[in-house]
């Protein structure tokens, strides 16, 4: 199977948002308030993975949410296909709180093992614990320890960074200690990102710096030029993203058709971003009736998401 696009020569990573529904309403969540009533189409997601794995040397597949394990059968179907195509890294991010039934919890742990998931990041911190009973998360963690052979790590989110002395980090360390007797590997975790609920409820912990108005994707850490894409994300509605702007939908077209048609220079906003940076994209948005006050945002990526959401442009 052949698929060539000079703007997408390789795809090393593929991400699937299984659902925007979640069992928590965490104050640190970068997604903020979501409708919570969408789930990805299993058949279309598996087909998309199969098509991409047939054309590209994919190294990593990730599933997450919302809370992905509200639909564990979809998660397992995706990872089973990834395993069949020998994609080496098959990762799941979960808060571990998706059922109160211990038999169901054990069943899901076994399904994950059988599907080929080989890396599970279990989100544990004070923000999750505010809404999700640690005893239920512990029950899932224990079920994984007994029925799952892949890598399992506790994944906390820190305020500022792990070394910062604040009440949230202290409580997170207490939450992690709750799992000590299971001897689960601990990730260093990540730092709270200034977006969504985190800005709404915890803005005092962020330092708002003037945006770099010369910002271009690919110039900053963890960003990639939109004409040198090497990873794609599919959200629970079927929208496909190379970054903040959707480039197609797997419910309407095959993912290979979407890739073949992708041209970031045909979209006025991504064209401006590539050629003139974030300031150029903001001017184009303003000329098309979308006024962005940069003082409202903490990062260029937030600006892109805001413009994408306001315009709905593919």
Phi and psi restraints in degrees (value plus and minus 20) as a CYANA .aco file:
   2 UNK   PHI    -135.5   -95.5
   2 UNK   PSI     115.5   155.5
   3 UNK   PHI    -166.8  -126.8
   3 UNK   PSI      95.0   135.0
   4 UNK   PHI    -144.8  -104.8
   4 UNK   PSI     113.4   153.4
   5 UNK   PHI    -167.7  -127.7
   5 UNK   PSI     106.2   146.2
   6 UNK   PHI     -85.2   -45.2
   6 UNK   PSI     -36.3     3.7
   7 UNK   PHI    -112.6   -72.6
   7 UNK   PSI     -32.6     7.4
   8 UNK   PHI    -155.4  -115.4
   8 UNK   PSI      58.6    98.6
   9 UNK   PHI    -103.0   -63.0
   9 UNK   PSI     -47.7    -7.7
  10 UNK   PHI    -157.2  -117.2
  10 UNK   PSI     129.7   169.7
  11 UNK   PHI    -149.7  -109.7
  11 UNK   PSI      86.9   126.9
  12 UNK   PHI    -114.3   -74.3
  12 UNK   PSI     -40.4    -0.4
  13 UNK   PHI    -161.7  -121.7
  13 UNK   PSI     120.2   160.2
  14 UNK   PHI    -154.9  -114.9
  14 UNK   PSI     107.4   147.4
  15 UNK   PHI    -138.1   -98.1
  15 UNK   PSI     123.4   163.4
  16 UNK   PHI    -145.9  -105.9
  16 UNK   PSI     101.9   141.9
  17 UNK   PHI    -106.4   -66.4
  17 UNK   PSI      90.0   130.0
  18 UNK   PHI     -90.4   -50.4
  18 UNK   PSI     -61.0   -21.0
  19 UNK   PHI    -177.1  -137.1
  19 UNK   PSI     135.5   175.5
  20 UNK   PHI    -117.1   -77.1
  20 UNK   PSI     -17.4    22.6
  21 UNK   PHI     -97.0   -57.0
  21 UNK   PSI     125.7   165.7
  22 UNK   PHI    -164.5  -124.5
  22 UNK   PSI     131.6   171.6
  23 UNK   PHI    -106.5   -66.5
  23 UNK   PSI     -24.8    15.2
  24 UNK   PHI    -145.2  -105.2
  24 UNK   PSI     149.3   189.3
  25 UNK   PHI    -153.1  -113.1
  25 UNK   PSI      37.3    77.3
  26 UNK   PHI     -83.5   -43.5
  26 UNK   PSI     120.5   160.5
  27 UNK   PHI     -90.2   -50.2
  27 UNK   PSI     -39.2     0.8
  28 UNK   PHI    -116.6   -76.6
  28 UNK   PSI     -19.8    20.2
  29 UNK   PHI     -84.5   -44.5
  29 UNK   PSI     106.8   146.8
  30 UNK   PHI     -94.3   -54.3
  30 UNK   PSI     -36.2     3.8
  31 UNK   PHI    -101.0   -61.0
  31 UNK   PSI     -48.8    -8.8
  32 UNK   PHI      56.1    96.1
  32 UNK   PSI    -175.1  -135.1
  33 UNK   PHI     -99.4   -59.4
  33 UNK   PSI     101.3   141.3
  34 UNK   PHI    -134.9   -94.9
  34 UNK   PSI     135.0   175.0
  35 UNK   PHI     -77.3   -37.3
  35 UNK   PSI     -57.3   -17.3
  36 UNK   PHI      53.1    93.1
  36 UNK   PSI      11.0    51.0
  37 UNK   PHI    -155.9  -115.9
  37 UNK   PSI      -0.2    39.8
  38 UNK   PHI    -137.4   -97.4
  38 UNK   PSI     125.5   165.5
  39 UNK   PHI    -157.9  -117.9
  39 UNK   PSI     129.5   169.5
  40 UNK   PHI     -90.7   -50.7
  40 UNK   PSI     127.9   167.9
  41 UNK   PHI     -95.2   -55.2
  41 UNK   PSI      98.4   138.4
  42 UNK   PHI     -79.8   -39.8
  42 UNK   PSI     -68.7   -28.7
  43 UNK   PHI     -82.9   -42.9
  43 UNK   PSI     -63.1   -23.1
  44 UNK   PHI     -87.5   -47.5
  44 UNK   PSI     -58.1   -18.1
  45 UNK   PHI     -85.8   -45.8
  45 UNK   PSI     -65.5   -25.5
  46 UNK   PHI     -84.1   -44.1
  46 UNK   PSI     -60.6   -20.6
  47 UNK   PHI     -82.6   -42.6
  47 UNK   PSI     -61.7   -21.7
  48 UNK   PHI     -81.8   -41.8
  48 UNK   PSI     -63.7   -23.7
  49 UNK   PHI     -82.9   -42.9
  49 UNK   PSI     -65.3   -25.3
  50 UNK   PHI     -79.5   -39.5
  50 UNK   PSI     -65.0   -25.0
  51 UNK   PHI     -83.9   -43.9
  51 UNK   PSI     -64.4   -24.4
  52 UNK   PHI     -88.6   -48.6
  52 UNK   PSI     -61.2   -21.2
  53 UNK   PHI     -86.0   -46.0
  53 UNK   PSI     -42.7    -2.7
  54 UNK   PHI     -97.2   -57.2
  54 UNK   PSI     -39.9     0.1
  55 UNK   PHI    -130.7   -90.7
  55 UNK   PSI     -46.9    -6.9
  56 UNK   PHI    -147.2  -107.2
  56 UNK   PSI     136.7   176.7
  57 UNK   PHI    -107.8   -67.8
  57 UNK   PSI      57.6    97.6
  58 UNK   PHI     -93.3   -53.3
  58 UNK   PSI     112.1   152.1
  59 UNK   PHI    -124.2   -84.2
  59 UNK   PSI     -40.4    -0.4
  60 UNK   PHI    -169.4  -129.4
  60 UNK   PSI     115.4   155.4
  61 UNK   PHI    -145.9  -105.9
  61 UNK   PSI     111.7   151.7
  62 UNK   PHI    -146.2  -106.2
  62 UNK   PSI     120.4   160.4
  63 UNK   PHI    -141.0  -101.0
  63 UNK   PSI     120.6   160.6
  64 UNK   PHI    -181.0  -141.0
  64 UNK   PSI    -186.7  -146.7
  65 UNK   PHI    -163.1  -123.1
  65 UNK   PSI    -168.5  -128.5
  66 UNK   PHI       7.8    47.8
  66 UNK   PSI    -171.1  -131.1
  67 UNK   PHI    -131.0   -91.0
  67 UNK   PSI      85.8   125.8
  68 UNK   PHI     -80.3   -40.3
  68 UNK   PSI     -54.1   -14.1
  69 UNK   PHI    -100.5   -60.5
  69 UNK   PSI     -13.5    26.5
  70 UNK   PHI     -85.9   -45.9
  70 UNK   PSI     -41.8    -1.8
  71 UNK   PHI    -151.2  -111.2
  71 UNK   PSI      47.1    87.1
  72 UNK   PHI     -83.9   -43.9
  72 UNK   PSI     -48.7    -8.7
  73 UNK   PHI     -85.5   -45.5
  73 UNK   PSI     -55.6   -15.6
  74 UNK   PHI     -88.6   -48.6
  74 UNK   PSI     -65.0   -25.0
  75 UNK   PHI     -75.0   -35.0
  75 UNK   PSI     -67.2   -27.2
  76 UNK   PHI     -88.0   -48.0
  76 UNK   PSI     -56.8   -16.8
  77 UNK   PHI     -83.3   -43.3
  77 UNK   PSI     -60.8   -20.8
  78 UNK   PHI     -85.0   -45.0
  78 UNK   PSI     -67.1   -27.1
  79 UNK   PHI     -91.9   -51.9
  79 UNK   PSI     -50.4   -10.4
  80 UNK   PHI     -82.7   -42.7
  80 UNK   PSI     -62.6   -22.6
  81 UNK   PHI     -86.6   -46.6
  81 UNK   PSI     -59.7   -19.7
  82 UNK   PHI     -81.6   -41.6
  82 UNK   PSI     -58.7   -18.7
  83 UNK   PHI     -86.5   -46.5
  83 UNK   PSI     -60.5   -20.5
  84 UNK   PHI     -80.9   -40.9
  84 UNK   PSI     -51.3   -11.3
  85 UNK   PHI    -114.4   -74.4
  85 UNK   PSI      -8.9    31.1
  86 UNK   PHI      37.9    77.9
  86 UNK   PSI      14.1    54.1
  87 UNK   PHI     -91.3   -51.3
  87 UNK   PSI     100.6   140.6
  88 UNK   PHI     -87.7   -47.7
  88 UNK   PSI     -59.5   -19.5
  89 UNK   PHI    -126.9   -86.9
  89 UNK   PSI      95.5   135.5
  90 UNK   PHI    -145.6  -105.6
  90 UNK   PSI      77.6   117.6
  91 UNK   PHI    -133.4   -93.4
  91 UNK   PSI     124.3   164.3
  92 UNK   PHI    -146.5  -106.5
  92 UNK   PSI     114.2   154.2
  93 UNK   PHI    -130.3   -90.3
  93 UNK   PSI     107.6   147.6
  94 UNK   PHI    -167.2  -127.2
  94 UNK   PSI     132.1   172.1
  95 UNK   PHI    -109.0   -69.0
  95 UNK   PSI     -25.2    14.8
  96 UNK   PHI      56.4    96.4
  96 UNK   PSI     -14.6    25.4
  97 UNK   PHI    -140.1  -100.1
  97 UNK   PSI      71.3   111.3
  98 UNK   PHI    -152.4  -112.4
  98 UNK   PSI     -29.1    10.9
  99 UNK   PHI    -177.3  -137.3
  99 UNK   PSI     129.3   169.3
 100 UNK   PHI    -118.3   -78.3
 100 UNK   PSI     -24.1    15.9
 101 UNK   PHI    -111.8   -71.8
 101 UNK   PSI      96.6   136.6
 102 UNK   PHI     -83.6   -43.6
 102 UNK   PSI     -56.2   -16.2
 103 UNK   PHI     -83.4   -43.4
 103 UNK   PSI     -60.6   -20.6
 104 UNK   PHI     -87.0   -47.0
 104 UNK   PSI     -58.3   -18.3
 105 UNK   PHI     -81.5   -41.5
 105 UNK   PSI     -65.5   -25.5
 106 UNK   PHI     -85.8   -45.8
 106 UNK   PSI     -61.4   -21.4
 107 UNK   PHI     -77.9   -37.9
 107 UNK   PSI     -64.5   -24.5
 108 UNK   PHI     -86.0   -46.0
 108 UNK   PSI     -61.0   -21.0
 109 UNK   PHI     -78.0   -38.0
 109 UNK   PSI     -62.7   -22.7
 110 UNK   PHI     -87.1   -47.1
 110 UNK   PSI     -61.1   -21.1
 111 UNK   PHI     -81.1   -41.1
 111 UNK   PSI     -61.3   -21.3
 112 UNK   PHI     -82.9   -42.9
 112 UNK   PSI     -61.9   -21.9
 113 UNK   PHI     -83.0   -43.0
 113 UNK   PSI     -66.2   -26.2
 114 UNK   PHI     -88.2   -48.2
 114 UNK   PSI     -47.6    -7.6
 115 UNK   PHI     -96.9   -56.9
 115 UNK   PSI     -38.4     1.6
 116 UNK   PHI      83.0   123.0
 116 UNK   PSI     -15.7    24.3
 117 UNK   PHI     -75.9   -35.9
 117 UNK   PSI     109.7   149.7
 118 UNK   PHI    -144.5  -104.5
 118 UNK   PSI     -10.2    29.8
 119 UNK   PHI    -175.4  -135.4
 119 UNK   PSI      93.2   133.2
 120 UNK   PHI    -136.1   -96.1
 120 UNK   PSI     105.2   145.2
 121 UNK   PHI    -122.1   -82.1
 121 UNK   PSI      96.0   136.0
 122 UNK   PHI    -120.9   -80.9
 122 UNK   PSI      91.5   131.5
 123 UNK   PHI     -91.9   -51.9
 123 UNK   PSI      95.3   135.3
 124 UNK   PHI    -154.9  -114.9
 124 UNK   PSI      96.9   136.9
 125 UNK   PHI    -185.9  -145.9
 125 UNK   PSI     158.0   198.0
 126 UNK   PHI     -87.4   -47.4
 126 UNK   PSI     -45.8    -5.8
 127 UNK   PHI     -91.6   -51.6
 127 UNK   PSI     -63.3   -23.3
 128 UNK   PHI     -86.7   -46.7
 128 UNK   PSI     -60.3   -20.3
 129 UNK   PHI     -85.5   -45.5
 129 UNK   PSI     -40.7    -0.7
 130 UNK   PHI     -84.1   -44.1
 130 UNK   PSI     -49.9    -9.9
 131 UNK   PHI    -135.8   -95.8
 131 UNK   PSI     -43.1    -3.1
 132 UNK   PHI    -136.6   -96.6
 132 UNK   PSI      97.0   137.0
 133 UNK   PHI     -78.7   -38.7
 133 UNK   PSI     108.0   148.0
 134 UNK   PHI     -81.1   -41.1
 134 UNK   PSI     -48.0    -8.0
 135 UNK   PHI     -84.4   -44.4
 135 UNK   PSI     -56.8   -16.8
 136 UNK   PHI     -90.9   -50.9
 136 UNK   PSI     -61.3   -21.3
 137 UNK   PHI     -83.9   -43.9
 137 UNK   PSI     -60.2   -20.2
 138 UNK   PHI     -81.5   -41.5
 138 UNK   PSI     -59.8   -19.8
 139 UNK   PHI     -80.5   -40.5
 139 UNK   PSI     -61.8   -21.8
 140 UNK   PHI     -88.2   -48.2
 140 UNK   PSI     -63.2   -23.2
 141 UNK   PHI     -79.8   -39.8
 141 UNK   PSI     -62.1   -22.1
 142 UNK   PHI     -85.3   -45.3
 142 UNK   PSI     -60.1   -20.1
 143 UNK   PHI     -82.0   -42.0
 143 UNK   PSI     -57.5   -17.5
 144 UNK   PHI     -87.7   -47.7
 144 UNK   PSI     -63.1   -23.1
 145 UNK   PHI     -78.8   -38.8
 145 UNK   PSI     -51.3   -11.3
 146 UNK   PHI    -113.5   -73.5
 146 UNK   PSI     -40.2    -0.2
 147 UNK   PHI    -150.8  -110.8
 147 UNK   PSI     -17.0    23.0
 148 UNK   PHI    -148.9  -108.9
 148 UNK   PSI     113.0   153.0
 149 UNK   PHI    -123.3   -83.3
 149 UNK   PSI     -19.7    20.3
 150 UNK   PHI    -106.9   -66.9
 150 UNK   PSI    -191.3  -151.3
 151 UNK   PHI     -98.5   -58.5
 151 UNK   PSI     116.2   156.2
 152 UNK   PHI    -150.0  -110.0
 152 UNK   PSI     109.0   149.0
 153 UNK   PHI    -155.8  -115.8
 153 UNK   PSI     123.0   163.0
 154 UNK   PHI    -101.8   -61.8
 154 UNK   PSI     112.7   152.7
 155 UNK   PHI    -143.0  -103.0
 155 UNK   PSI      75.6   115.6
 156 UNK   PHI    -107.2   -67.2
 156 UNK   PSI     139.4   179.4
 157 UNK   PHI    -133.0   -93.0
 157 UNK   PSI     109.8   149.8
 158 UNK   PHI    -124.4   -84.4
 158 UNK   PSI     131.4   171.4
 159 UNK   PHI    -108.9   -68.9
 159 UNK   PSI     102.6   142.6
 160 UNK   PHI      48.6    88.6
 160 UNK   PSI    -101.4   -61.4
 161 UNK   PHI    -178.0  -138.0
 161 UNK   PSI     152.4   192.4
 162 UNK   PHI     -78.0   -38.0
 162 UNK   PSI     -52.7   -12.7
 163 UNK   PHI    -102.1   -62.1
 163 UNK   PSI     -31.5     8.5
 164 UNK   PHI     -90.5   -50.5
 164 UNK   PSI     115.7   155.7
 165 UNK   PHI    -112.0   -72.0
 165 UNK   PSI      73.1   113.1
 166 UNK   PHI    -161.1  -121.1
 166 UNK   PSI     144.0   184.0
 167 UNK   PHI     -81.5   -41.5
 167 UNK   PSI     -54.3   -14.3
 168 UNK   PHI     -89.2   -49.2
 168 UNK   PSI     -63.3   -23.3
 169 UNK   PHI     -85.6   -45.6
 169 UNK   PSI     -56.8   -16.8
 170 UNK   PHI     -82.1   -42.1
 170 UNK   PSI     -64.2   -24.2
 171 UNK   PHI     -87.8   -47.8
 171 UNK   PSI     -56.2   -16.2
 172 UNK   PHI     -83.5   -43.5
 172 UNK   PSI     -60.7   -20.7
 173 UNK   PHI     -82.2   -42.2
 173 UNK   PSI     -55.4   -15.4
 174 UNK   PHI     -86.9   -46.9
 174 UNK   PSI     -59.4   -19.4
 175 UNK   PHI     -83.5   -43.5
 175 UNK   PSI     -62.9   -22.9
 176 UNK   PHI     -83.1   -43.1
 176 UNK   PSI     -57.7   -17.7
 177 UNK   PHI     -84.4   -44.4
 177 UNK   PSI     -43.7    -3.7
 178 UNK   PHI     -79.9   -39.9
 178 UNK   PSI     -42.9    -2.9
 179 UNK   PHI    -122.4   -82.4
 179 UNK   PSI     -13.0    27.0
 180 UNK   PHI     -75.2   -35.2
 180 UNK   PSI     -61.6   -21.6
 181 UNK   PHI     -89.9   -49.9
 181 UNK   PSI     -32.5     7.5
 182 UNK   PHI    -105.9   -65.9
 182 UNK   PSI     -32.7     7.3
 183 UNK   PHI      35.7    75.7
 183 UNK   PSI      27.4    67.4
 184 UNK   PHI    -107.9   -67.9
 184 UNK   PSI     118.7   158.7
 185 UNK   PHI     -77.9   -37.9
 185 UNK   PSI     119.3   159.3
 186 UNK   PHI    -128.3   -88.3
 186 UNK   PSI     107.7   147.7
 187 UNK   PHI     -96.6   -56.6
 187 UNK   PSI     138.4   178.4
 188 UNK   PHI     -83.4   -43.4
 188 UNK   PSI     -44.8    -4.8
 189 UNK   PHI      62.9   102.9
 189 UNK   PSI    -189.5  -149.5
 190 UNK   PHI    -154.3  -114.3
 190 UNK   PSI     151.7   191.7
 191 UNK   PHI    -117.6   -77.6
 191 UNK   PSI     125.3   165.3
 192 UNK   PHI     -76.1   -36.1
 192 UNK   PSI     113.4   153.4
 193 UNK   PHI    -119.7   -79.7
 193 UNK   PSI     115.5   155.5
 194 UNK   PHI     -95.2   -55.2
 194 UNK   PSI      61.1   101.1
 195 UNK   PHI    -179.6  -139.6
 195 UNK   PSI     137.7   177.7
 196 UNK   PHI      39.6    79.6
 196 UNK   PSI    -153.4  -113.4
 197 UNK   PHI     -82.5   -42.5
 197 UNK   PSI     -51.1   -11.1
 198 UNK   PHI     -78.8   -38.8
 198 UNK   PSI     -61.4   -21.4
 199 UNK   PHI     -92.3   -52.3
 199 UNK   PSI     -57.7   -17.7
 200 UNK   PHI     -85.4   -45.4
 200 UNK   PSI     -61.3   -21.3
 201 UNK   PHI    -129.7   -89.7
 201 UNK   PSI     -39.1     0.9
 202 UNK   PHI    -152.2  -112.2
 202 UNK   PSI      11.1    51.1
 203 UNK   PHI     -83.0   -43.0
 203 UNK   PSI     -43.5    -3.5
 204 UNK   PHI     -86.3   -46.3
 204 UNK   PSI     -34.2     5.8
 205 UNK   PHI    -114.1   -74.1
 205 UNK   PSI     -17.7    22.3
 206 UNK   PHI    -132.3   -92.3
 206 UNK   PSI     121.0   161.0
 207 UNK   PHI    -117.4   -77.4
 207 UNK   PSI      93.2   133.2
 208 UNK   PHI    -105.7   -65.7
 208 UNK   PSI      95.4   135.4
 209 UNK   PHI    -127.6   -87.6
 209 UNK   PSI     132.6   172.6
 210 UNK   PHI     -77.0   -37.0
 210 UNK   PSI     116.7   156.7
 211 UNK   PHI     -87.1   -47.1
 211 UNK   PSI     124.1   164.1
 212 UNK   PHI     -96.4   -56.4
 212 UNK   PSI      82.1   122.1
 213 UNK   PHI     -94.2   -54.2
 213 UNK   PSI     -24.7    15.3
 214 UNK   PHI    -115.5   -75.5
 214 UNK   PSI     -15.6    24.4
 215 UNK   PHI     -75.0   -35.0
 215 UNK   PSI     113.0   153.0
 216 UNK   PHI    -151.9  -111.9
 216 UNK   PSI     120.6   160.6
 217 UNK   PHI     -77.5   -37.5
 217 UNK   PSI     113.8   153.8
 218 UNK   PHI      81.9   121.9
 218 UNK   PSI     -40.4    -0.4
 219 UNK   PHI    -105.0   -65.0
 219 UNK   PSI     -43.1    -3.1
 220 UNK   PHI    -127.5   -87.5
 220 UNK   PSI     138.1   178.1
 221 UNK   PHI     -78.2   -38.2
 221 UNK   PSI     119.1   159.1
 222 UNK   PHI      49.1    89.1
 222 UNK   PSI      -2.7    37.3
 223 UNK   PHI    -139.8   -99.8
 223 UNK   PSI     134.9   174.9
 224 UNK   PHI    -152.2  -112.2
 224 UNK   PSI     119.4   159.4
 225 UNK   PHI     -79.1   -39.1
 225 UNK   PSI     121.9   161.9
 226 UNK   PHI     -93.8   -53.8
 226 UNK   PSI     -27.5    12.5
 227 UNK   PHI    -126.4   -86.4
 227 UNK   PSI      -4.4    35.6
 228 UNK   PHI    -161.5  -121.5
 228 UNK   PSI      28.1    68.1
 229 UNK   PHI     -86.7   -46.7
 229 UNK   PSI     116.4   156.4
 230 UNK   PHI    -152.2  -112.2
 230 UNK   PSI     -11.7    28.3
 231 UNK   PHI    -172.8  -132.8
 231 UNK   PSI     133.3   173.3
 232 UNK   PHI    -152.8  -112.8
 232 UNK   PSI     134.0   174.0
 233 UNK   PHI    -148.0  -108.0
 233 UNK   PSI     119.9   159.9
 234 UNK   PHI    -138.2   -98.2
 234 UNK   PSI     102.5   142.5
 235 UNK   PHI    -113.6   -73.6
 235 UNK   PSI     158.9   198.9
 236 UNK   PHI     -88.7   -48.7
 236 UNK   PSI     -34.9     5.1
 237 UNK   PHI    -107.0   -67.0
 237 UNK   PSI     -29.0    11.0
 238 UNK   PHI      78.9   118.9
 238 UNK   PSI     -28.3    11.7
 239 UNK   PHI     -82.5   -42.5
 239 UNK   PSI     119.2   159.2
 240 UNK   PHI    -126.8   -86.8
 240 UNK   PSI     112.2   152.2
 241 UNK   PHI    -142.1  -102.1
 241 UNK   PSI     114.1   154.1
 242 UNK   PHI    -112.8   -72.8
 242 UNK   PSI     -40.9    -0.9
 243 UNK   PHI    -182.8  -142.8
 243 UNK   PSI    -143.8  -103.8
 244 UNK   PHI    -101.4   -61.4
 244 UNK   PSI     -41.7    -1.7
 245 UNK   PHI    -120.7   -80.7
 245 UNK   PSI     109.5   149.5
 246 UNK   PHI     -87.1   -47.1
 246 UNK   PSI     122.4   162.4
 247 UNK   PHI    -134.8   -94.8
 247 UNK   PSI     -17.1    22.9
 248 UNK   PHI     140.8   180.8
 248 UNK   PSI    -199.8  -159.8
 249 UNK   PHI    -160.5  -120.5
 249 UNK   PSI     109.3   149.3
 250 UNK   PHI     -90.7   -50.7
 250 UNK   PSI     -30.6     9.4
 251 UNK   PHI     -98.6   -58.6
 251 UNK   PSI     -38.4     1.6
 252 UNK   PHI    -125.9   -85.9
 252 UNK   PSI     -53.4   -13.4
 253 UNK   PHI    -163.0  -123.0
 253 UNK   PSI     136.8   176.8
 254 UNK   PHI     -88.4   -48.4
 254 UNK   PSI     134.4   174.4
 255 UNK   PHI     -85.7   -45.7
 255 UNK   PSI     -48.1    -8.1
 256 UNK   PHI     -91.0   -51.0
 256 UNK   PSI     -55.5   -15.5
 257 UNK   PHI     -84.0   -44.0
 257 UNK   PSI     -61.7   -21.7
 258 UNK   PHI     -80.6   -40.6
 258 UNK   PSI     -63.3   -23.3
 259 UNK   PHI     -84.5   -44.5
 259 UNK   PSI     -65.6   -25.6
 260 UNK   PHI     -80.0   -40.0
 260 UNK   PSI     -55.1   -15.1
 261 UNK   PHI    -106.4   -66.4
 261 UNK   PSI     -28.4    11.6
 262 UNK   PHI     -86.5   -46.5
 262 UNK   PSI     106.4   146.4
 263 UNK   PHI    -170.3  -130.3
 263 UNK   PSI      83.0   123.0
 264 UNK   PHI     -86.4   -46.4
 264 UNK   PSI     -33.5     6.5
 265 UNK   PHI    -105.8   -65.8
 265 UNK   PSI     -25.2    14.8
 266 UNK   PHI    -109.6   -69.6
 266 UNK   PSI     -36.8     3.2
 267 UNK   PHI    -113.7   -73.7
 267 UNK   PSI     102.2   142.2
 268 UNK   PHI     -80.7   -40.7
 268 UNK   PSI     -50.1   -10.1
 269 UNK   PHI     -98.7   -58.7
 269 UNK   PSI     -67.5   -27.5
 270 UNK   PHI     -90.7   -50.7
 270 UNK   PSI     -50.5   -10.5
 271 UNK   PHI     -81.6   -41.6
 271 UNK   PSI     -66.2   -26.2
 272 UNK   PHI     -84.6   -44.6
 272 UNK   PSI     -59.3   -19.3
 273 UNK   PHI     -83.6   -43.6
 273 UNK   PSI     -61.3   -21.3
 274 UNK   PHI     -88.0   -48.0
 274 UNK   PSI     -61.6   -21.6
 275 UNK   PHI    -108.9   -68.9
 275 UNK   PSI     -54.1   -14.1
 276 UNK   PHI    -147.2  -107.2
 276 UNK   PSI     -14.4    25.6
 277 UNK   PHI      57.7    97.7
 277 UNK   PSI    -192.5  -152.5
 278 UNK   PHI     -81.9   -41.9
 278 UNK   PSI     -54.7   -14.7
 279 UNK   PHI     -85.0   -45.0
 279 UNK   PSI     -58.4   -18.4
 280 UNK   PHI     -85.5   -45.5
 280 UNK   PSI     -60.3   -20.3
 281 UNK   PHI     -86.6   -46.6
 281 UNK   PSI     -58.5   -18.5
 282 UNK   PHI     -82.9   -42.9
 282 UNK   PSI     -59.0   -19.0
 283 UNK   PHI     -85.3   -45.3
 283 UNK   PSI     -62.8   -22.8
 284 UNK   PHI     -82.1   -42.1
 284 UNK   PSI     -62.3   -22.3
 285 UNK   PHI     -81.5   -41.5
 285 UNK   PSI     -64.7   -24.7
 286 UNK   PHI     -81.5   -41.5
 286 UNK   PSI     -61.3   -21.3
 287 UNK   PHI     -85.6   -45.6
 287 UNK   PSI     -37.2     2.8
 288 UNK   PHI    -130.8   -90.8
 288 UNK   PSI       3.2    43.2
 289 UNK   PHI      65.9   105.9
 289 UNK   PSI      -8.8    31.2
 290 UNK   PHI    -134.5   -94.5
 290 UNK   PSI      81.3   121.3
 291 UNK   PHI    -111.8   -71.8
 291 UNK   PSI     105.9   145.9
 292 UNK   PHI    -134.3   -94.3
 292 UNK   PSI     103.4   143.4
 293 UNK   PHI    -113.5   -73.5
 293 UNK   PSI      86.6   126.6
 294 UNK   PHI     -83.1   -43.1
 294 UNK   PSI     -40.6    -0.6
 295 UNK   PHI     -89.8   -49.8
 295 UNK   PSI     -32.1     7.9
 296 UNK   PHI    -101.6   -61.6
 296 UNK   PSI     -29.0    11.0
 297 UNK   PHI    -142.5  -102.5
 297 UNK   PSI     132.9   172.9
 298 UNK   PHI    -118.1   -78.1
 298 UNK   PSI     -37.3     2.7
 299 UNK   PHI    -171.8  -131.8
 299 UNK   PSI     136.3   176.3
 300 UNK   PHI     -79.0   -39.0
 300 UNK   PSI     -53.6   -13.6
 301 UNK   PHI     -82.6   -42.6
 301 UNK   PSI     -57.5   -17.5
 302 UNK   PHI     -82.1   -42.1
 302 UNK   PSI     -59.7   -19.7
 303 UNK   PHI     -82.2   -42.2
 303 UNK   PSI     -65.1   -25.1
 304 UNK   PHI     -79.4   -39.4
 304 UNK   PSI     -64.3   -24.3
 305 UNK   PHI     -84.2   -44.2
 305 UNK   PSI     -58.4   -18.4
 306 UNK   PHI     -85.1   -45.1
 306 UNK   PSI     -63.5   -23.5
 307 UNK   PHI     -87.4   -47.4
 307 UNK   PSI     -61.5   -21.5
 308 UNK   PHI     -80.2   -40.2
 308 UNK   PSI     -65.3   -25.3
 309 UNK   PHI     -86.2   -46.2
 309 UNK   PSI     -53.8   -13.8
 310 UNK   PHI     -98.1   -58.1
 310 UNK   PSI     -48.2    -8.2
 311 UNK   PHI    -118.8   -78.8
 311 UNK   PSI     -51.8   -11.8
 312 UNK   PHI      43.4    83.4
 312 UNK   PSI       5.5    45.5
 313 UNK   PHI    -105.0   -65.0
 313 UNK   PSI     114.8   154.8
